[in-house]
Amino acid sequence: MSAEAIIAELGKKARIAARTLSTATGAERKSALEVIAQAIESRSAEILAANEIDMQNARKEQMHPQLQDRLLLTAERIKGIAGGARQVAALADPLGITLRESTLPNGLHLQQVSVPFGVIGMVYEARPNVTVDAAVILLMSGNAALLRGSSSARNSNEILVNVMRDALRTTKISPEVIQLVPSEDRATTKALLTARGKVDLVIPRGSAALIRMVVDESTVPTIETGAGVCHVYVDEFADIQKALPILINSKTHRPSVCNAAETLLVHKAIAPTFLPMALKALSDAGVILHTDVTAQKVAEKFNIAATIATDENWSTEYGVLEMNVGVVDSVDAAADHIAQYGTNHTEAIVTEDKAAAARFIALSDCAAVMVNTSTRFTDGEQMGFGAEIGISNQKLHARGPMGLEAMTTTTWIVTGTGQIRS
């Protein structure tokens, strides 16, 4: 069977099964998520065994350690995945909400209400947690899921999907609402991206290269997510006692994710005090440093290894313990640098000056601005959305961490008493 035929068949099954979601009550969808969470916890040993096969292959193929970290499942991470499903179940039902309502002079009653998209495809890399995060968010928002993970996570994804589908068999919701797209053949990705009419929306989640490929090649509507060249700007009025831990957390807490900071910008007035501390702390944490000329002089003075940053460095999403450091003259200069090299994801300012914070916010064209806190908080779970489908840095429909509401569209319901148009 061709890749196109496979996607057509999976899409057909998903769309038919989605009717069991559109007719299910919010309570029934919430209950299904709880059943899924329980199943994930009770079958943890099977999930870990499948993940270990993927990890063995990853080590054999010398996958980058940061990517291995994304692929790895542990008992604690599985517990967190189940917990994420429960958090989504605890949220308000996003369907059937009246967003706008009015009665026209002719007596017609208008309601704009929230409804599912229908069938949503996910294309993502070696992160098995996304398999569950995406499935439960789409299920709770009434959408069927076509999940196309990477071949490096094949065994992990297969067991997770099987666990969820088995769990749904005990509910009123069809297990066919969750479909795993085969990952052995790359042609299935292109087939998914071009399945217009069979798939209503495609969302990529992963590296900048993956996202760009999906956006460029898809004929199905897409939501652009995730590429994160994020900055921490330490203003002249920053509290250094806050700034240093914010910087270290933003870069080192989990460097492989899209909300990790890739560049530090420091105001020239505070640079003599803050830069030596920052460079040393980053270096001690194992971060490879690329600097502008001013920061390079400070690094040399304190015997801290660093190379001069190039344009490519400034625009790179490293995803590893590597960072750029530069000195700027003002809030505006920091914003100019970010506008040139950033990806409209997350930008942070550390300052005690409200006017400086307000100007930075006004000049930041991005999905999230952090004031005196880590970039790592641009996250659906951390922001109270439960799990997230991804982080959108585009401007249409959804922006920032995408939870349940972002996975809905609207329908107009027009109710009359026999009116006809003259």
RANOR-V46540 format. One line per field, one symbol per residue. ss: DSSP state (A for helix, B for strand, O for the rest). psi: psi as a letter, one per 30 degrees, with the letter a starting at -180 (. if undefined). burial: b if it has 16 or more other ideal C-beta (glycine too) atoms within 10 Angstrom, else e. A space follows every 10 residues. Layout:
ss: ???
psi: ???
burial: ???
This chain:
ss: OOAAAAAAAA AAAAAAAAAA AAOOOAAAAA AAAAAAAAAA AAOAAAAAAA AAAAAAAAAA OOOOAAAAAA AOOOAAAAAA AAAAAAAAAO OOOOOOOBBB BBBOOOOOBB BBBBBBOOBB BBBBOOOAAA AAAAAAAAAA OOOBBBBBOO AAAAAAAAAA AAAAAAAAOO OOOOAAABBB OOOOOOAAAA AAAOOBOOBO BBBBBOOAAA AAAAAAAOOO OBBOBOOOOB BBBBOOOOOA AAAAAAAAAA AAOOOOOOOO BBBBBBBAAA AAAAAAAAAA AAAAOOOBBB BOAAAAAAAA AOOOOOBBOO AAAAOOOOOO OBBBBBBBOO AAAAAAAAAA AOOOOBBBBB OOOAAAAAAA AAAOOOOBBB BOOOAAAOOO OOOOOOOOOB BBOOOOOOOB BBOOAAABBB BBBBBOOOOO OO
psi: kleeeeeeee eeeeeeffef effkleeeee eeeeeeeeee efgeeeeeee eeeeeeeeee ghkkeeeeee ekkleeeeee eeeeeeeeff lkkflgkjfk klklfgfkkk kjlklleckk kkjlaijffe eeeeeeeeef ggklkjjial ffgeeeeeee eeeeeeeffg afkkfffjkj kkfekfffee eefghkffkf kkkkjbleee eeeeeefkfk klkklfkjik kjjjlfgkje feeeeeeeee efeifflfgk kfkkkkkfef eeeeeeeeee eeefggkkkk laeeeeeeee eghkkllkkl eeefgkjega iklkklklfl eeeeeeeeee flghdkkkkj lgjeeeeeee eefjilekkk jhlkfffike efgggbllfl jkgafkdkka kjbeefglal kkjjkaggkl k.
burial: eebbebbbeb bebbbebbeb beebeeeebb bbbbbbbebb bebbeebbeb beebbebbee eebeebbbeb bbbeeeebee bbbbbbbbbe bebbbeeeee eeeeeeeeee eebbbbbbbb bbbbbbbbbb bbbbbbbbbb bbbbbbbbbb ebbbbbbbbb bbbbbebbee bebbbbbbbb bbbeeeebbb bbbbbeebbb bbbbbbbbeb bebbbeebeb ebbbbbbbbb bbbbbbbbee eebbebbbbb bbeebbbbbb bbbbbbbeeb beebbeebbe bbbeeebebb bbebbbebbe eeebebeebe eebbbbbbbb bbbbbbbbee bebbbebbee bbbbbbbbbb beeeebbebb eebbebbbbb ebebbbbbbb beeebbbbbb bbbeeeebbb bbbbebbbee eeeeeeeeee ee
